[in-house]
Amino acid sequence: RRKLRSDVAAAFPNLSAEQLAEFIPNKEELNVIKIYAHKGEAVTVYMNHRNPILFEVEKALYPTVYSLWVYPDLLPAFSTWPPVLQKLAGGADLMLPGVVVPSSGFPQVEQGTLCAVTLLGNRAPVAVAVATMSTAEMLAAGMKGKGFAVLHTYLDHLWEYGDKSCPPTLAPLVPDCAAEEGVGDEEEQEGKEPVNSSPPDPVQHVDIGDLSLKEQDTCAEPLGEEEFHEDRAAEPAENASTEDQQQPEDNRTPQEQMDALFNQCFFHALKCKVKKSDLPLLTSTFLRSHMFSCCPAGQQLDIKKSSYKKFSKFLQSMQNQKVLQVKELNKGVESIVEVDWKHPDIKAFAVPEGFSSASAAQDSKNEDREQVYHAPEIIPVYGVSTRMVPLFQESGHRKGSILSGSEVRNIIINYVKTNELVDESNKNFVKVNAVLCDCLLDKSEQDEISHLQWDDLLSRCLERLQPLHQVTFFGQEPVVRKGNIEPINITIAQRSSNKKVTIIKNLELYGLDPQCVANTLQLKVQASATITAVPGAKDRVQVQIQGNQIHHLAKMLLEEYQLPRKYIRGLEKAPKLGRKK
């Protein structure tokens, strides 16, 4: 606690000694929990009064909105329009066109400065963000581009860990126009000139396209204008006609809007992006490379906010409508194998304004070159087997329960301590009771072993649980599969005339499209690459490329795709580099 207080004092020097003692109290309960973000980063959260007050990522401390509501001046603050909050809570960063320019000017910050985001008219922060450029650079850029990378917002999952209270109403320190008119004399005493008496300057008047942020506009902003600012925050180039088309969606629930967005992007991708020669096409590739690129500017696809919750369920509904056919060509990996391009829904779909068939075709070509591949997160997990049920039922688990290695370890340690099985004479050993005997010992060992070392106890437990692995692809729900994941297998085969070919298998298990990998390799090494069926395996394919290309393949898989080496087998077969004799 003392170290935490010193870390907080160093991170937030604006806190007084009294505020610091109130922020990190001496005697009140302070809990620490660890959570994992969507991308897999470990986040340490500090809780006080059942509310998260701080979170730590990569040894950097950040306040939560609960803390900023108590200390609203802890960070330099930037205001935005109220409708933009929904975009930020959905995962979007704050764009500069959505930042309200106050009459007093922006606070002076540098790139990387931690900032608070507030809503116009209320000083209570609703988001914590990092400035992507300095104040001077924001103004020099004409208030265009991304201004702040958002880390945490009101209404996000971290906020849900607390009491889910709403932001308090805190009056702005800078008075609005109506207030300024009534207290002009006070402003003069404080050394501030009335807004109307000073000529407009770049800080007070910023033109964004056809939108001008002026003092009088911010005083009485109609509802339609606020909606316009929301769209500007997400995409400055969006025109008024697109906004008018989106307004009817406001009458629907957010879930209905997301369902409609998925339907639009789905049919758009099938009509303009996917060709028959692309099939079979991995469902993950279809979502990442085709549907995402069909999403209108300022909107973001999020399957969790739809009624389907999982992309596989969305595709299943389309399969039920006979739009396409999805098959599991590899264990746990689904692919689109057939599309009915004559289906009435595809034929009737009209490409939204702002997209054209030509630009869509060009985008499709660019996708193969520019699409960033995200390596899946692979975590070994364990399933409770029938034999191990007696050992795990005390902790509330039953047959088929899925546990991580650390959870298994904690359950075993708690079981041993609860049943007082630690050997009093030597605490490195655990006494074997009837349950441990039945679960962990072979029949030949049951009469001979009465104690087990901790390491032996835990290793025996993991060996007798069902091995599983959890794979999380970018933008998708985690998938749990049986057994250990098969590595990408690279082999060298001999062909006629003593020619060698490199063969790569199991790419689909890691979300890699074999056809894309073959095309990329062919361009890199200027050699023929083909897709062939895996001998003896139905509906499975492999990449075959002329010559021993393991050096190029290793560089692509390890450096470009960032796949861990432990999931690649056969890299040692690369040709030896040395002087020719």
N, C-alpha and C positions, 0 to 999 in steps of 0.2 A: 504493500500500500504506500509505503514511503517512497519507493522508487517510482511508482505510478504518479504520485503527486509531483515529484521533481520533473518527470517527463512532461506532465501537463503544463507545469510552470514554464518549461523551456519551449514547448510548442505554442503556448498562448500567453505571451508576456503581458498582454493587456489585463489579465486577471489580477486583481489585488489579492493580498494575503488573506483577507476575510472571505473573498469570493472563492479562493482556492480551497480554503478549509471547508466551505459550504459545499463546493463541487465534489471534493473527495473527502467525505467525513471520516473521522477517526473511529467512531464506535458503531456507526450504522452498518448494516449488512451490505456487502459489495460482492456481487457474483460475477464470475467470469465464464463465458461460454464460447465455444468455437463452432463456427458455421462455415459453409463452403458456398462461394458464389457460383453462378451458372457456368463460368469458364473454368472452375476448379480451384480458384485462389482461396487459401485459408484465411478466414477473417475472425479475429478475436474481438468479442463484444463484452463490454463492461456494463453491468446492470446495477441500478440503484433504485429503490422504491418500485421495483418491477418494471422499470423503464430502462431501455438502453441509453446510456449517457455518452459513451465513447465507442468507437470501433477502430481497430488497428489492422492495417494492411501493409505487409512488408516493412514492419517496424516504424510505420508512420501513423500518428494518432490523428483522428478526425472526430469532431463533435457530431452528435446526432441532432435531428430537428428538435427533439425534446430538450436538449441542453441549450440550443440556440433560442428557444422560446423563453428560457429563464435569463439568458445572457445574449440578448439580440444584437448587441454591439461587439460581440467577440470577434467577428470577421468582417472585412469590408463587404458591403452589400451592394447588389445590383438588382434592379426591379425589372419585372416583365409583366405582360398582360395576363389576367386571370385565366383565360381559356388555354394558355400555353401550358399550364400545370398538368393537364391531362396528357399532353405529349411527353413531358418530362417524366411523369410517373410511368409511362409506357416504355421508357428506356431511351428516349431521344436526348441528345445533347442540346444545349441552349445556343441557338444561332444569334449572331449579332443583330440582325433586323428585328428580332423579337425583344431586344433590350430597350427599355424606356430611358431616354436621355433626360436627366433632371436639369432644372435651370441652374443648379449650383455646380453642375459638371460631375463626371464620374470620380469615384475614389481612385487614387493613384496606386496601381498594382503592377507587378512584374509578371512575366510568364512563369507559370507554375505556382502562383500565389493561391492559397486556399481562400475561397470566397463563399458568401451566402447569397442565395437567390430569394428575393421577396416578391410579393405580388403588389401591383400598383394600389396604393392607398392603405397598405398594412405593412408594418415594419417587422412582423413575425416571419422569420425565414421558412421557406417551404422546400429548400434543397441545399445540398452542400456540393460545391463544384470546384474544379481547378481551372484557373484562367489559362487559356491556350496561347495568349499573347498579352503584351503589356497594354496599359491604357492608351499610350501614345500610338501603338501599332493598331489598336482598334479604330481610333479616329482617322489614322492615316489610310486605313483600308476602306474608308467610307462606310463603316459599320456593316460590312458584308463578310460572310464566312462564319465559321464556327468560333464562338467566343469562349465557351466554357464546356469542359468535359464533366458531366454530372456523375457524381459518385453515389449519392443517396438522396431520396426524396420523401416527403410526406406522402403516405399511401403505399409505399413500397413494402417489401417483405421485412426489412429491418424495422420499419415503423410498426408493423404488425406484431413484433415481439413485445411491444409495450402495451399501454392501456388503450391504445387506438384513439386517443383524444385528438380534437381538432385544434388548429392553430389559434392562439388568442388574437384578439384585435388590439394591435398596438399602433397608436397614432404615429404617422411619419414625422421625423425630425424636421424635414423641409416642408413647410406649409404649402398647401395647394393654392391655386389661383384665387379661389373665392376667399380664402383666409388672407391671402396676401393683400387683396384690395382693402380689407378692413384693418390691417395692421401695418400699413405702409410706413407710419412714423416709427414704429418699433424696429422695422427693418433698417431704416436709415441709422438708428442709434447703434445697431449692431454692426454697422459697416457694410450692409448689403443694400444694393440699389434695387428699387422695385423692378419687376420683370419688364413691365411695359415701357419703362423709361430707357432701357438699355437696348442698343441695336442688336439684332440677331447675330450670333457668331457660330462657328462650327460646332461648339458644344451644345448650344441652346437650340439649334435648328439643324436637323439632319434629314436630308432627303433620301428616301429609300424607294427607288423607282418612282411611282406616282404618289407615294405616301410621304407626307411631311409630319414629323413629330414636333409640334410647337407647344408652347405653354398653354395657349387657349384651347388646343385640341385635347390635351390631357385632362382638362378640368371637367368638360362635359362630353364624354365620349359615348356615343350611342352604342347599343348592343351590337348592331351590324358591323360597326367599325372594329369592335373588340374581336369579333370572329375573323375579320379581315386580318388583324394583327396576328392572330394565332396561325393562320396559314402562312403569313410572312415569316414567322419565326421558324417554321419547318422548312420552307423553300421560298426564298425571296423572289424567284422568277415566276411564281404561280400567278396566273392572270385572273381577272375578275370573273370570267365566264366559267372557269373551272370551279371557282368558289360557289357560284350559283348552282352548279350541278351537284355539289356535295351537300348543300343545305338541307335537302329533303331527308338525308340520312340522320340528321339531328333528331328527328322525331322517333327514331328507333333506338332500342337499347344498345349499349356498346357491344354486347354479344352478337346481336343481329347485324350490326355494322361489320364486325369482324367476319361473320359467316359470309356476308355479301362480298366482302373484299377477297376472301379465299376463293369464292366461286368466280369472281371476275378474273383474278390472276390465273386461276386454273385453266379456264377456257381460253384466255388470252395466250397463255403459254402453249397450249395444244394447237391453237390456230396459227400462231406466228413463229414459234420457236422450235417445236419438235418436228422432226421429219421421220419418215418410216425407216430410213437407214439408221436412225439413232437407236432403234429398239433392238434388243432389250435395254431399257434404261433404268438405272438404279433410282429408286424413289427418292433417296437422299440427294442425288444429283439433280433430279427433276425439280425438287423444292429449292435447292441452293442456287443452281445455275440458271433455271428458267423462270420459275414463279417469282422469285425475289426481284428479278430484273423487270417484271411486268407490274410491279407494285407502283401505284401513282406517287408522284413526288409529295413528300410531307407525310406519308402514311407508312406503316410498318406491319408486316405480317407477324402475328403472334398466335400460334395454334392454341396456347393455353387460354387465351381470351375468347376463343370461339366456343361453340357448343360441342364441338367434336373432342377437344382436349388433346387428342393425339392425331398426328398426320395420317397414320395407318387407318384410323376410323373414317377420316374424311375421304380417303381413297376408296375405302370399302363402300361408302355411300355412293360414290361415282360408279363403282363397279356394279352396284345393284341397279343403277340407272342404265347399265350397259354402254357407258361412255368409253370405258377402257377395261383391260384385264390385268390384274396384278398376280404374280406368282412368286413363290419363295424359291428362287433358283439355287441359292446357297442357304445353308442352315442359318436362320435368323436374319437373312438379308433379302428384302423384297425388291422386285424389279417390275417395271411396266413392260409387258410383253406384247400387248396389242392395244391399238386405239382405233375406235370407229369414227373416222373423220367425216363420215356421212351422217353422223348422229344429228338430229334436229337442233339440239342445244349448241353444238359447235358451229353448225352452218348459220344459225340465227345470231350468233354472238357478233356484236359490232365492236371493233377496236376503239377504245376511248380516244377522245381528242387529245392531242399531244403525242400520240403514237402513230406511226405509219408502218405499213408493211415493209417498205424499204428500210426504214430505220430499225424496225424489229429484226429484219434479216441481218443487218449490219451489226446490231447488238449481239445477235446470236453468234456471229463470227468472232466478235471481240471477247465474248464470254470465255471461250476456250483459252484465250491468251491471258485475260486479266483476272479470271476468277481465282480468288485466294482460297486455297485448300486449308481447312482446319483439321489437324490430326485429332482423331477421336480420343476421348478420355477413357482409358481402360483400367478398371479396378477389379482385382480378384476378390470374390466374395464366396461365401459358403452357405450351403443349405443344410438344415437339420435333417439328418437321416433317421430312419426308424429306430436304429440301435441307440442313437444318441438322445432320443426324446427324454428319457428319465433324467438326464443331466441338465437339460435346458428347460424343463417344464416349470421349475421353481421360479425362473425369471420371466415366465409368461409366454414362452415360445413353444411352438408345436412343430410337427413334421412339415417340412417345406419352408419354414421361416428362413428368410435370407439375412445373413449377418456379415459384416465386414470383419477382417482379422482382428482389429482393435476391440470390436464389440465382443467377439468370442473370448478374447483374453480377459476383458473386464468381467464377463459373466463367470468364467472359471475361477478367477480370483475371488469374486464375491461369494461364490458357492463354497469354496474352501474355507473362507473366513467365517461365513455364516454357520457352517457345520463344524467349526473348530477342528479342522483337519491338519493344521500346521503342526509339524513335529516340534514339541517344546524343547527337546534337547538339541535339535539342529534345524533351524528355520529354513534351511535350503531344501528340506524334504517335506513331502506331503503324505499323510497317512491315507492309505487306500481303503475306502469304505465299500459297502456292497454295491452302490451305484457306480462308483468309479471302476470297480472290479469288472462289472458286467459291460460297461461301455468302452473301457480302454484296454483291457487285458485280454490276450488270447487264452484259450482254454488251458494250454500247456503252462501259462504263466500264473494262473489264478492261485495256485497253491504255493508258489515260490516268492511272489513279489508282494510285500506289505507296505512299501514306501516308494515314492517316485520323486525324482528331482523336479523342480518347477519347469525347467526347460523340456524335460522329457514328457511331463504331464501335458504341457501345451502343444508340443509337436504331435503327440499321439492323438490329441483331440482334433487338431486340424486334419490329420491324415484320415480320420474316420468320418469327417463331415463330407458332404457332397461338394466337389469342386465346381464352382460357377464363375462367371465373369460378367461384369456390367460394362456395357459400352454406351457412351454418350456422344452422339454426333452433334455437330454444331447446329443449334436451332431446333433440336428434337428432344423428345423425352428419352430418358435412359432405357436401355434394353438389356435384360438379363438373359444370358444364354448358358446352356449346360456345358460342363467341362472347361478346360483351359482354351483360350483362343489360339487358333492355328496361326503360326507366323507366316509372313510373306515368304514363300519358298522360291529360291533362285537356283536353277541348275544349268549346267552346260551339257549339251547333247551333241553327238557326232552325226553328221549327215554324209551324204554321198560326196565323193571326191575330197574326203578328209576335211570338209567344211564344218565349222562349229556354229551353233546357234544358242542363244540365251533364252531360257524359258522362265517366265514369272507366273506364279500361281497365288491364289487367295487375296488378290487385290481388293475384291468386293467387300471382304470382311472389314476392311479399314475405310470404307466409304470412297474408294478410288474406282473410277470408271476405267475398266481395262482398255476401252477404245481410246479414251483421252490419253492414258499413259502411253499407249502404242504410238499415237500421233506425235506426242511430245518427244518421245525417244527417237522416232524416225527423223524428226527435224534436227535433234541435237547431234546424232551420230551419222546422219546421212546414209542410213542402211535400211533395208526393207524390214518392216514390222507388220505382223499379221495377228489376227485373233483366231485361235483354233480351239476346238472342243477338248476338254480334258479327257484322256482315254479312260474308259471304265467308269466315268461319272456323268450322270445325266444332267443336262442343262447347266453345266459348269464350263467356263472358258478360261483360257490362259493366253498370255502375250508371248509371242515368239519373234525374236529379232536376230538378224544375221550377225555372227561374230560373237566374241566374248566381250560383252558390253557392261560387265559388272562395275567397273570404275565409274562410268557415267550413271549407271543405275543407282549406285550407292550415294553419289553426290546428290542426285535428285530426291531420293527417299529420305536421306538423313538431313540434308541441308535445306532443300526447298520445301519439302513436305513436313519436315520436323518430326519424323517418326522415330521413336526410340529404337536403338540398335537391337535391343533384346527381342523385338518383334520381327526381325528380318533374319532369315537363315540362308546361308550360302555366300556371304560376302567374302569369305576366305578363299573362294575359288577365282578371285580376280587374277589376271595375268601378272606375273612378276615383272616389275619395272627395273631394267638394268641395261648394261651395255651389251650390244650384240657382239657375239664372238665371230 
